Amino acid sequence: MNEETVVRTAVPRLVVTQDNEFWFRAAREGRLEIQRCADCHVLRHPPAPVCPECRSFDWDTVESSRRCTLHSYTVLHYPRDDAFDYPLTVGLVDLEEGIRLVADIAGVDRDELEFGMELEVGFTEHAHGEILPQLRRPRGSRS
Amino acid sequence: MTRAGFSGAAAIAGIGATEFSKNSGRSEWQLACECVLAALDDAGIDVAEVDGFSLFTMENNPEIAVARALGIPQLSFFSRIPHGGGGACAPVQQAALAVAAGVADVVVVYRAFNERSGHRFGAGPPPFAYNPSTDQEYRNWINPYGLLTPAQQEAFLAMLYMHKYGATSEDFGRISVLSRKHAANNPKAWFYQRPITLEDHQNSRWIAEPLHLLDCCQESDGGQALVIVSTERARDLPNPPAVIRAAAQGVGPQQISMSSYSRADIDRLPEVNLVAEQLWRQAGLGPEGIDAAVLYDAFTPMVLLQLEEYGFCGIGEAKDFVADGNLEVDGRLPVNTHGGQLGEGYIHGVNGIAEGVRLIRGTSTNQPAKPVEHVLVTGGSPVPHSAIVLGTDD
């Protein structure tokens, strides 16, 4: 992490715990992993220590296809943080595997945003210094 | 439906506030002490009689600091409810429970802060956001992508709600216009004599689409306090009791602060519905029995969603309920007659409880002509929620 870029942003440092460390490590390696109950196999996100369906503490992960559709979105104008460019489009997506994820959207004009549109999770180093998901049009689609 | 438990056992006997401003010029601690004394004066109760305080988090003035400063010799009850504005009405429940159970006789609730001249909630994460604990872990999944403020975090819900039900920015704007209309007639309101038009709302700058600036509450300095005693004692005090007929808290499934985005319908508020069901059961009435309401209006879309979750209209129908004039002073359900947090001031919902008391007393600056026997006052959403029903003495 580049400390100089962190200084001027209000984005808090990640709270990395034994429950979620796998997710951030995978993100740094360009993979989107989803926590899965090892007993009942229900997926969950954000990560948590126990399955809310069967209360099992045993879990593993599955790698997401990163294909998703836009569930809702917003375009942010104020206040402005140094870590982002504004207007900043942020999406809530339904991943193909059935969980939801929040990430900023790159390369899609405001007027092109549509509920249900197909997107893909990519990874980029955000200006606050963390390598995390960013939403974009699926590869091979019109830009 | 039958009344049960502590319903009716306690009442709000006193209300008191400082001025609501953008720069109080004095410490938050002083604001707290001032409003507590004002509320006790309104109740006609000596400060030395206070034996309980109930607060909610994001209050910077601990009860022991206020007790020490005011020379209150002892406290036998003190509690603090989490989740900031969502918990705004819960300290009243705590106070009513304490009084009904006999563990305290005079419980004071207050919120006092310099939320405009000091730390502004709308500017970014609050200081405690940087404490790396489970309490703040949820920020991992929203803050690094730009969702840093409450307005930004609520925007997904509002956008989807519009898409699903055909609501428009104008439908949100009507709440803002109504609040400013009420505030224009309230000398205590920051926006006294400054109404706006729907056009003003539409022309105000974007904050987080679909929210314009005028969809967002103010940031304010000020303090507001409430005094809760037994209903029996309140009958002997100077003002008519605002009897606490019901008071409830609620957390819904897969609840996350401001960002319960994994729920099937993110535009529904199950924690609000849970509170509503408890209130109706405790008070022995339903939404049809509510004569006026103070609905937490940090942002306008939440007023529409609350109207639906509390059952004043059907899901997706709030835009029509509002447009038909039901929320006006002479309407079916006068709402936010003090001007709300959009118009009067943002004292984290506690100034709204005071307006609920005034409506019961018949002293609102926008008092409806009809009899007001039951008032609903709500806390914030979409976070863990709380609300109360105040009633006249019977």
Interface residues (C-beta under 8 A of the other chain):
Chain A: A10 V11 P12 R13 L14 V15 T17 N20 H45 P46 P52 H71 S72 Y73 T74 V75 L76 H77 Y78 P79 D81 A83 F84 P87 L88 V90 L92 I99 R100 L101 V102 A103 D104 F115 H126 H128 E130 L132 P133
Chain B: G122 A123 G124 P125 A129 Y130 P132 S133 T134 Q136 E137 Y138 R139 N140 W141 I142 N143 P144 Y145 G146 L147 L148 T149 Q152 A155 F156 L157 M159 L160 H163 R205 W206 I207 A208 E209 P210 L213 Q254 I256 S259 Y261 S262 I266
